[in-house]
Amino acid sequence: MRILIAEDDFSSRKFLYKILSHYGECDLTVDGLEALDAFLLALKEKKPYDLVCIDIMMPKIDGVKVLKTIRELEKDNGVAPEKQTKAIMVTALGETEYVQQAFAIGCEAYVAKPVDTEKFLQVLENLGMKKTT
């Protein structure tokens, strides 16, 4: 499984990587623009991401706009809805408006910061993610 982690905060990025690296190959990006570059490259290489974890508040392009662009790229590239990359939004508790927008665009789940390990593992299980290591 291929996973993209888009998170500008170092400790959050490291935390997500520590957990998600047990589920597949992880790529790390530090802002929204870099996340879109990585996603587009993966599409072009015919090696799309199976899961993206996107921080809502990031530099350059916020996470909601990143998700919206990802969904547009998938549509433009003929990705069937059932084959779309699963998206988990990572958010501070005060960003409920952004979370609602993200669900409207097509995210499958969200986790609040600080991320609770048990809850995050439950979200991954609910999405059908399986550990590889």
Buried (B, 14 or more C-beta within 10 A) or exposed (E): BBBBBBBBBEEBBEBBBEBBBBBBBBBBBBBBBBBBEBBBEBBEEEEBBBBBBBBBBBEBBBBBBBBBBBBEBBEEEEBEEEEBBBBBBBBEEEBEEBBEBBBEBBBBBBBBBEBEEEEBBEBBEEBEBEEEE
